[in-house]
Every structure is written in C-alpha cells, then in structure tokens.
C-alpha cells in the first residue's frame, strides 16, 4: 500500500487501459529504495477525456506523468513539445512539457541499418530516434524486408504471429511484454533479443531522472519487473 501525504510528490501513467502496466510497481520500488517521498499511480484515461486529464495534472499537484497507449500521439498535440509522440510529461511552473524516453533502449545497440515495424505512438518515437530507419506497417508497406537490417524494432501489438525471421547476427528490440512469437523465433535462430521489459526499464529510468533529477536505481527497477 502506497502512503500519500500532503508532501508526497505525485507522478502517474495515463493510458486506456492501464491496469496491466508494470510502471507503478517499478517506479514505486525506485522511490522507496532512495527514500524519496514520491508516489506513482495509474491514471486510467479514456481517449475522450485525455485533454481534461492532462490539463488537470497541475491542479492535482502532479509533477509529471508517463503516457502509454493509445495516447502518445494525441498527447503530443496537447503539451509543449516538438515531437510527434510523447511518453513523459513534466509539470513545472504551470507548463506541461512533453518528452519521449521510449527509445532510451537504443543506447549501445547497432543501428546503421535499422528497421521499425509499426505505425503507432511508440513506433513514431523510434522513427524520430532513427530517422534513417526503414519503416514497415500493415497500412503502408508489408511484409517487412529485414534481410540486411542490423537492428529490428518490433513496435507493433502483434503477439501471436511471427512478423519477421531474423539471422543470428541481427538484433531484435521486441517492445510488447510478455515477449511475442517474433521474439521467440528470433531467439531460436540465435539472434540477440532485447525484451520489452528491458525497454520498459530503460525508458522508465530516463523518465525517473527527468522528474527527480537524481540517478535512477536501475537494479531495483529491474528486479521490480522480474529481470535479473
């Protein structure tokens, strides 16, 4: 049970649905580990109420929030940002700034010939982080051609079908969690698979540092979501 007092600094996650998110567990474990009087709460927000929800963050005393599906593109149009997709909001001095930490997982990964699969909000964040990437989606170009890609980012919601077949020298960032059939096939082929939980921790740590100004306890956050 999270204890919230008048001095507790609040952050949360806007999504619809949002009950499945591991972000509250991860961030609250991080706050507790550092002795910070902060609390992270789920904020279930239907699409038609998103504008009101974002506008109300400051009035309710929130200092920030994460944004998850299906709101990342819409939220970018309601806050101060030059990005097309945001997953992190910072509330400061009556202003709400939008940032994206979705692509933080890319640090250290090969990305000379990347491919992004998908056309939703998280895919948009990776397209902006990888402007040279080739992009495939069922509404534009399909099936994907990943034969020469060194990095493939699965930013779709498809869990059951194998979207691409990878070779042992390729890297897959598989954003959904739990992992997809595409990830299982890639791992069986010897490819390196970076899981959605790894991506969750990376983007969460970056958001944590934007809000608090202190280094995130990444080991604590990893354990909170079941990673070693």
N, C-alpha and C positions, 0 to 999 in steps of 0.2 A: 504494500500500500504506500503510495506517494503522499507525503505530508506537505501541504501547501499553506504557507502563512502569508501575511501581508508583505513580507520582504522577499518572498520567493520570486525569482525571475523566471518567466514563463516562455517556453517555445513549444511548438507542436507541429503536426503534419496535417495538411489539407489534402483530402482525397475522397474518392467515391467509387467503391468502398475503401475503407482504410483499416478495418478491423484486423486484417491479415498482416499488417506492416510490423516488421521487427524493429523499426526505428525507435519507438518508445523504450523498449527493453534495452536497446543498445546505448542510447543517449543517457537514460537514467542511470545505468550502470557506470557510465563515464563520469557523470556529475558526482555520484556517490563516491567513486574512487578518489576524486580530487577534493572532496569535501566542499563542493560548490552548492550553494542553496539555489539550485535551479531545478525545474521540472519540465518534462517533455510529455505532452498529452496528445492523444488522437483527436482530430477535429473533422469528423465526417461531414462533408460539404457537397450537396448535390450541385450539379453544374449551374442550375438557375440561381443559386444562392452564392456563387463564388465571389461576385463583386462585393456583396454585403459582408461576406466573411473576411475578405482581405481588408476592407475598409475598417472593420471592427477590431482588427488586431491591436492597433494602438490604443483604442478606447478601453480594451480589456486588459491592458498592461503587458501585452506580449512584446518581447524584444526581437522575436524572429519566428520563422516557421519554415518547414520544408513543404514542398509541393510535389504531389505524386499524381499518377494517372487518375482521371483523364484531364487534368487541369494545367499541365505545364505550358502548353501553347497559349491558352486563354489567359493564364496568369501574367504572362509576359506583356500582354496588352493592357494590363491594369496597374502596373507598377512602373517605377523608374528603371529602365534598362534599355540597352540597345540590342539585346539578344532576342531571338525568336522563341526561345524556350528557357524557362527558369525552374529550378528546383529548390532554391533557397531564397528566403526573404529576410531582409534586415530592416527592423523598425527603429528609426533613430531621428530625433528632433522633428517629429511629426511627418516624416517622409518614410516611404516604403520602397526600398531598393531591391531589385531582383538580380540574383546571380545564378550561375549554374556550376555545380560541382560534379555533375553527372559523369564527366569524362576524366575525373581525377585518377581513375584506374589505369589510364594510358601511360602514366609515368613509368619509364623504363621498358616499355614494350616496343617491339619493332613496328614501324608504321610507315615504311616507304611506299608500300603498295596496298593501302587499306581498302576494305570493302565494308560498307554499312548496310545491314538488312533491316528494313522497316521505314515507316514514314510518320511515326507518332512523335510525341514530345521528347522522349529520351533519344530517339533517332536523330531528331533535329539538333540536340545538344552535341552529339558525336559528329554530326556533319559539320557543325561550326568549329569543333575542335580539330577536325581532319578535313579541311577544305579541299584537299586533293583526293579525297576518297571517291570511289565509285559507289553509287547507291542503287540498291535494288529493292523494289516493293511490289506487291501484287497489283497495285493501282498504277504503276508506272512501267517498270521493266522486270520481267520474270520469265524463266527461272534465273537465279543468280549465276554469274560466271566468276568463280573464285580460284580458277586454276593457277593463276600467278600471284595471288594475294599473299602477303606475308602475315596480315592481320585481318581477321573477320570479326565484326561486331554484330552479334545477334540481338537486335533491339526490337524484335517482334514479340508478340504474346503467344506465339505458337509453341506448344509444349510437346505434342504427340508425334508430329511428322518430322522426319529428318530433312531439313531445308537445304543443306549443302553437305558434301562429303569432302573431308579435308585429308591432307597428307601429313606425314609425321613431322615435317619441317614447319608447318603452319601453326598459328596461334589463334584460338577462338576465345573471344570475350562473350560469354553467354549470360545475358543480363537477367532473364527471369530466374526466380528461385521458387521451389526447388528446381534442379537442373533439368534441361529438356532432352528430348530424344536426339537432337542435333549434337548436344554436348556429349552424350554417352557414345554416340557413333564416332565423334572426333577423338575421344579418349581411347576408344578401342583401336583406332587407326594409328595411335602413337602421337597425335597432336597434343600440344600444350593447351589445356583448358583453364581459363580464368573464370571462376564461377560468379554467379550473381551475388552471392554473399560477400565475396571478395570486393566486388564493385560497390556493394552497399556500404561496407566498412570504409572504403576509400572516399566515397563521396560524403559519408557521414562525418568522417574525421575532418575533412576540409570545411564542412559547414560548421562543425563544432568550434573550430578555430576562428572562423569569421565572426561567430556570435560572442564567444567568450574572450578571445584574444590570448588564450593560453594553448599550449600544445595538447593535442588530444591523446588520451591514454589508449593507444591503438590495441595493445594486447588485451586490455579489459573489454574493449568493444568487440574484438574478435571472439573472445570467449562467450560474450553475451549472446551472440548469434550462432554459436555452436562450431566455430572454427578453432583449429588448434593454435 
